[in-house]
Amino acid sequence: MSEKKKILIIYAHPEPKSFNGALLNKAIEIFQNQEHEVKVSDLYEMNFQAVATKKDFTSLKNPEFFKMQLEQRQNNMIDEIKNEQKKVEWADLVIFIFPLWWSGVPAILKGWFDRVFYQWPKLYDQGVFKEKKSLLSVSTGAPRSLYTERGLNGNISKILYSITHGCLYFCGFQVLPTSYHYSVGQSEKTAEECLLSWEERLKNIFDEKPLNFNGLKDYGERGLSQGSVHQAVTKTGQIVAIKKVPIEEDIDSIIKEISIMKQCDHVRLVKYYDSYFLDNELWIVMEYCGGGSVADIIEFCEITFTEDQIASIVKSILEGLVYFHSQKKNPSGHQSRKRTFN
Ligand SMILES: Cc1cc2nc3c(=O)[nH]c(=O)nc-3n(C[C@H](O)[C@H](O)[C@H](O)COP(=O)(O)O)c2cc1C
């Protein structure tokens, strides 16, 4: 017997007898047969409020100026919201069952995200829910062929990226590949065929691997870097850093950064080695600076710097700037000053 798990299903469809209703019933049946614990938030049945307002809080920290993120951090939400948050905290797996409406989730479900999730202090692969899995089940009116990369409606995984990545992975969830049920009973499979493959998938859902999204650690500078940064070893055994920048990003500023890095040679500046175009990315190979950024050191070591240490950091930065000015380069805005110090 496999380990007993806790599953929360967020169900967003107004009609229990619908195909989505059948997906919900099938999921409950499968998990209960496996003796897992199941909780359901049937949003229409609960009359869940879709619109986030001041009324979501029992008291306001700043009643003069309503700033939702500030208020959410006070943990003063009304019970309707707190109950949902507790269910999410309880669950090992959260499943969202909904129809695609106007290329997105029904408003009642969007409202659930707006009101229940908030910007917890840790995000993405370090997010508060990183031990939990999540899964979307989406039914569409249009057939699969319309939702391919070159199809009329566009790539459906990109359409739902705002949920899979922007909501779920943002809060730390391991996101399983979405279950798509295309044009059920019309141009695609029958409802029975869809329910059968849904059943087969759910039976072994806990063995599945999540989607491979880039983690915060790949982006340095608390995710602010323009592209992910990876450690690599050259054939001669030298450790280098490789920054991978998607070509569709602001490539002009990257090329400018490369041309500045190429001309610089100073102990306080990151050395540039080479760059390559690979598939849809530009790979920039440069000096590897272990230790991370100053902000990372403060956060991970949970320390504050002494005045001597701050003086040493500032001295290193100034040495880099003095070199820049002596070379008549413009250092503003680009990222190549070394952030570690000795
Ligand atoms: C308000 C609304 C918007 C819809 N928007 C889309 C859409 O953007 N793309 C699509 O493929 N189907 C769309 N549909 C069709 C539904 O996705 C489809 O009817 C539903 O997934 C079928 O499942 P059900 O029988 O459980 O309702 C929309 C339906 C409604 C009512």
The ligand as a MOL file (V3000), in Angstrom:
LIG
                    3D

  0  0  0     0  0            999 V3000
M  V30 BEGIN CTAB
M  V30 COUNTS 31 33 0 0 0
M  V30 BEGIN ATOM
M  V30 1 C -17.2340 32.1800 -21.0020 0
M  V30 2 C -16.6390 31.0860 -21.8330 0
M  V30 3 C -15.4130 31.2940 -22.4370 0
M  V30 4 C -14.8240 30.2760 -23.1790 0
M  V30 5 N -13.5780 30.4900 -23.7160 0
M  V30 6 C -12.9510 29.4820 -24.3510 0
M  V30 7 C -11.6330 29.6720 -24.8580 0
M  V30 8 O -11.0070 30.7190 -24.7300 0
M  V30 9 N -11.0520 28.6330 -25.5100 0
M  V30 10 C -11.6720 27.4310 -25.6780 0
M  V30 11 O -11.0850 26.5190 -26.2630 0
M  V30 12 N -12.9090 27.2240 -25.1770 0
M  V30 13 C -13.5610 28.2060 -24.5220 0
M  V30 14 N -14.8140 28.0130 -24.0010 0
M  V30 15 C -15.4070 26.6650 -24.1150 0
M  V30 16 C -15.1890 25.8840 -22.8050 0
M  V30 17 O -13.8210 25.7730 -22.4930 0
M  V30 18 C -15.7810 24.4840 -22.9320 0
M  V30 19 O -17.1410 24.6430 -23.1930 0
M  V30 20 C -15.5930 23.6880 -21.6610 0
M  V30 21 O -14.2320 23.4320 -21.4380 0
M  V30 22 C -16.2990 22.3500 -21.7800 0
M  V30 23 O -16.3340 21.7400 -20.5090 0
M  V30 24 P -17.7480 21.6010 -19.7010 0
M  V30 25 O -18.6380 20.7630 -20.5710 0
M  V30 26 O -17.3970 20.8960 -18.4190 0
M  V30 27 O -18.2760 22.9800 -19.4760 0
M  V30 28 C -15.4630 29.0210 -23.3050 0
M  V30 29 C -16.7130 28.8390 -22.7130 0
M  V30 30 C -17.3040 29.8640 -21.9950 0
M  V30 31 C -18.6500 29.6190 -21.3470 0
M  V30 END ATOM
M  V30 BEGIN BOND
M  V30 1 1 1 2
M  V30 2 1 2 3
M  V30 3 2 2 30
M  V30 4 2 3 4
M  V30 5 1 4 5
M  V30 6 1 4 28
M  V30 7 2 5 6
M  V30 8 1 6 7
M  V30 9 1 6 13
M  V30 10 2 7 8
M  V30 11 1 7 9
M  V30 12 1 9 10
M  V30 13 2 10 11
M  V30 14 1 10 12
M  V30 15 2 12 13
M  V30 16 1 13 14
M  V30 17 1 14 15
M  V30 18 1 14 28
M  V30 19 1 15 16
M  V30 20 1 16 17
M  V30 21 1 16 18
M  V30 22 1 18 19
M  V30 23 1 18 20
M  V30 24 1 20 21
M  V30 25 1 20 22
M  V30 26 1 22 23
M  V30 27 1 23 24
M  V30 28 2 24 25
M  V30 29 1 24 26
M  V30 30 1 24 27
M  V30 31 2 28 29
M  V30 32 1 29 30
M  V30 33 1 30 31
M  V30 END BOND
M  V30 END CTAB
M  END
